Amino acid sequence: MRARDVAAPAAALLCLAASAPAAVADAGPAAWTAGPAAGRPYVYLEGAAGSVLQDTVSVTNSGARPVTVRISGTGDGAFAFAPAARGITVPARTRADVPFAVTVPADAAPGERTGAVVVGAAGREVRVRVHLRVSGPRLAALTMERVRVDHAGTVHYTLVNRGNTVLAPRLSVRADGVLGTVLDRPARALPLTLRPGERRTLTEPWPDRPALDAVTVRLRVTADGGAGATARADARFASAGALGVLGGALLATAAVAWRASRALRRRRTPAEPPYEEQLLTPSVAGGVR
């Protein structure tokens, strides 16, 4: 309902759908329910900042004796819930319709809000959902902060709803290493929604990360309304097993290179004549006798 005057006395705002005696001699266990008037699934209110919005919650006592309920409200931010009565006694087999008002703060940003009218009695509570929309231009804005990759390969990041609408983000992940792409996850819906101003820190596991590589991880998050953000983080992986294999490969390569170099040196060195040939070779200085 739209904003209207709610200054009428509480007694005038409280109406009983049926009359019944104040007490019933045949007292059985009280059974009561609470919900939005007219059988709606939830209460929906819409108005500008600074307005006062009004609706009604119904409390039904189907038991054989009166029940006294407490009524209060809770919601996002500084939204003030004011029921017409903080507590009422509902006669047996009677429904009571209790008006309540919600005051929207004058500085409230446009967007969606949630809350509830809380009805309690006999050791239990019922929350009647209230969806409130502050009218004005809708702004979808989403940022990604504090992106990092730990030694186990898990990607950590924080999403922040900077707009005034509820967002359902989608995430894609890509990682490129020295030899090419090592991870490519297409966009998928995350199992959460972000209310205006809400901040959530999340993780993205990467169990099959490279054992030995230097990678750049890129994250992209999107949401309806054109909201989106990208971020990146660099990481290096070097497990003990991978380092051992690399060290062994380097040693083997070095040994092969040393042997090849030695063989090449031998081919380049002139061979000396056999010892017998040295003895039979005449001396140039003395001549042959």
Helices and strands as residue ranges (DSSP letters): H 10-13, E 15-16, E 32-36, G 37-39, E 43-47, E 52-61, E 67-75, E 80-83, E 87-90, E 94-103, E 111-121, E 124-134, E 142-149, E 155-161, E 170-177, E 180-189, E 199-204, E 212-223, E 227-238, H 240-268, H 275-280
